[in-house]
Amino acid sequence: MSRFRRSTVWLVARTDLRQLKESPDFWVPMLILAALFFVAAPAGLLWIVTHVDNASIVARVSTTLDVLPASAKAAVHGRSPQAKAAYSLSVFLFAPLAVIVPMTISTAVGANIIVGEKERGTGEFLAHSPATERDIYLGKLVASLVPGYLTTIVGFLLYSLVVNLIAGPKLGGWFFPTGSWWLLMLWVVPPFLALTLSVVLRLSARVRSAAAAQQASGLVTLPLILLSYGQSSGAVFGSLRGALVLGAVSWLAAIVGLHRGARAVTRERLLGAESAA
């Protein structure tokens, strides 16, 4: 990609990110959602397991964790029931949230990012700009990916801190993130975000209102969310080779989806001259 194209793509993305920054009614609820799932819920549950001297609570948690695969059970660290329960919760229970939370945020941004141009009346300006249709698409993609993946990175760091501060003393020191979590964050999450956005951006380009885009993207991405839940669990529960293969398949699907999705962004649709399909 030439320097001019890179600057054009970044200009489109930067404009959308600036508008998002100036819309606290949108990003504040998203921030609360991320804080709840990455910090508040894990901290509360881990604190109960590691600090409450109630054998029945720990026993119930341990019983619930019996559903883990044999490979996951064999990887559990800790000598006491409290330590084993804390490790299992930290490493296995919250793994799918690392995919679902950023996916929810990026989907909310992506659903409105193209159709919003039509509603604000700025689609005409964008359609007549020197940017190519592919540059516009890539800029919108970057603007949708940044909030989701930024949430992933910051949430991952905060979650790691919470886990090590609360559960670490019971397990002999800082133990998180594990290798499976590094694989999840760096190899599994990115393609799933990209694959989801390839669908959402296509919908945002075709519909005529943000409400329709949100409704349609919610219905279409629900299967992807369920699939991501299963895959993120597999990346943590399964073998290293299996997780690598799953990630590779996800990358391939994301590349194909993004390539096909780029065709949905046309100047006619930005102008609102083409009927929704």
Buried (B, 14 or more C-beta within 10 A) or exposed (E): EEEEBEEBBBEBBBBBBEBBEEEEEBBEEBBEBBBEBBBEBBBEBBBBBBEEEEEEBBEEBBEEBEEBEEEBBEBBBBEEBBBBBBBBBBBBBBBBBBBBBBBBBBBBBBBBBBBBBBBEEBBBEBBEBEBBBBBBBBBBBBBBBBBBBBBBEBBBEBBBBBBBEBBBEBBEEBBBBBEBBEBBBEBBBBBBBBBBBBBBBBBBBBBBBBEBBBBBBBEBBEEBBEBBBEBBBBBBBBEEEEBBEBBEEBBEBBBEBBEEBBEBBBBEBBBBEEEBE
